[in-house]
Amino acid sequence: MARLPNSIGATTPKHVATEMALHILAYNMKRVIAIIGMQELLKAIAALSLWFSAIVMANQRVRSQQSPCKATQTENTKAQPGTAVPKQTD
């Protein structure tokens, strides 16, 4: 098993894992192209891209409708110049 990683110049386990993942991805892409063809693959990638964009936009809409985070709330409650700052009691 070490012959392939050594032949591609991978020296550490991290490099080996990355290189192997790229080889496996390339192998799987070649299989998909052989089975469905390049045009169908490009259509599928375009459809996935549109689907993913719709999900991201919906997520952004939901986040914008939620209440602001605590950091924003504390900034809004800071005293304005010329106003008294309330004393904190423990």
Phi, psi and omega per residue, in radians:
M1 nan -0.426 -3.099
A2 -1.387 -0.225 -3.103
R3 -1.120 -0.783 -3.117
L4 -1.122 -0.901 3.109
P5 -1.026 -0.681 3.126
N6 -1.168 -0.625 -3.106
S7 -1.247 -0.405 3.139
I8 -1.694 0.054 3.036
G9 1.541 0.223 3.111
A10 -1.346 2.308 -3.051
T11 -2.020 -0.459 -3.135
T12 -2.078 2.812 3.125
P13 -0.974 -0.624 3.117
K14 -1.117 -0.785 3.119
H15 -1.132 -0.687 3.135
V16 -1.085 -0.796 -3.123
A17 -1.094 -0.743 3.141
T18 -1.143 -0.826 -3.136
E19 -1.103 -0.719 3.135
M20 -1.150 -0.700 3.113
A21 -1.077 -0.713 3.113
L22 -1.158 -0.701 3.107
H23 -1.125 -0.733 3.135
I24 -1.162 -0.707 3.085
L25 -1.066 -0.793 3.131
A26 -1.091 -0.736 3.124
Y27 -1.071 -0.805 -3.127
N28 -1.160 -0.654 3.103
M29 -1.134 -0.708 3.088
K30 -1.081 -0.682 3.115
R31 -1.146 -0.769 3.139
V32 -1.078 -0.766 3.130
I33 -1.087 -0.699 3.140
A34 -1.166 -0.583 -3.075
I35 -1.438 -0.888 -3.027
I36 -1.877 -0.268 3.137
G37 1.605 2.773 -3.068
M38 -1.162 -0.735 -3.103
Q39 -1.081 -0.761 3.130
E40 -1.173 -0.630 3.090
L41 -1.112 -0.768 3.125
L42 -1.118 -0.669 3.085
K43 -1.106 -0.736 -3.141
A44 -1.144 -0.707 3.115
I45 -1.126 -0.721 3.114
A46 -1.111 -0.732 3.124
A47 -1.129 -0.730 3.100
L48 -1.116 -0.658 3.129
S49 -1.094 -0.783 3.105
L50 -1.115 -0.741 -3.141
W51 -1.091 -0.791 -3.137
F52 -1.126 -0.711 3.109
S53 -1.072 -0.695 3.119
A54 -1.114 -0.688 3.126
I55 -1.154 -0.760 -3.139
V56 -1.099 -0.751 3.141
M57 -1.144 -0.702 3.107
A58 -1.126 -0.695 3.119
N59 -1.117 -0.706 3.118
Q60 -1.140 -0.672 3.103
R61 -1.105 -0.746 3.140
V62 -1.114 -0.758 3.141
R63 -1.125 -0.634 -3.127
S64 -1.247 -0.400 3.136
Q65 -1.507 -0.261 3.131
Q66 -1.334 2.836 3.134
S67 -1.153 2.663 -3.118
P68 -1.140 2.745 -3.118
C69 -1.252 2.937 -3.091
K70 -1.066 -0.617 -3.135
A71 -1.072 -0.713 3.124
T72 -1.184 -0.685 3.137
Q73 -1.117 -0.708 -3.137
T74 -1.214 -0.588 3.088
E75 -1.152 -0.661 -3.131
N76 -1.231 -0.419 -3.098
T77 -1.657 0.012 3.100
K78 -1.166 2.598 -3.124
A79 -1.199 2.448 3.078
Q80 -1.422 2.706 3.114
P81 -0.998 2.346 3.114
G82 1.552 0.046 3.105
T83 -1.966 2.733 -3.130
A84 -1.351 2.479 3.087
V85 -1.630 2.193 3.141
P86 -1.113 2.480 -3.139
K87 -1.371 2.491 3.093
Q88 -1.632 2.340 3.105
T89 -1.985 2.388 3.134
D90 -1.825 nan nan
